[in-house]
Amino acid sequence: SLIDRRVLVIADEVERVQDGIDQSWCSSDFIDFLRAGDSLKRIRFLLLTAYPLHRLGRYWGDRLISATVRGLSYLDETSA
């Protein structure tokens, strides 16, 4: 049943959300929803971006204070 399931929501290029906030075609509600994710026991969010959290914009660091940042880079041939 769905009650026993866990959900991973992946959002790629989240820096576009900041672009939308800056250009007024989006609000910071999405970031506030992500913050509420701490209370969603079976739902986790994975945000993908080319920038570190502090470079995304002024809303991100203030709202996602408990976010875990993992840096990824290109794999060398052996690792790939």
C-alpha positions, 0 to 999 in steps of 0.5 A, a space after each residue: 500500500 502507499 502508506 508503507 512506501 517511501 518517495 524520493 522527489 528529484 528536482 534538477 536545475 533548481 537554480 531556475 527557481 531562483 531565476 523565477 523569483 528574481 524575474 517574478 514568474 515564481 515565488 519562494 513558496 516552492 522553497 518553503 515547501 521544501 523546508 516543510 519536507 522535514 516533517 514529511 516522514 516518508 518523502 525526501 527531496 533531492 535537489 540538483 544544481 550546478 551551484 553551491 547552496 549559498 550561491 543559489 540566492 538569498 532565500 535558499 540558505 535561510 530556509 534550507 538550514 538543515 540541508 545536506 550538501 554533497 558535491 559531485 564532479 566528473 568521474 575519471 575513466 576508471 571510476 566511470 
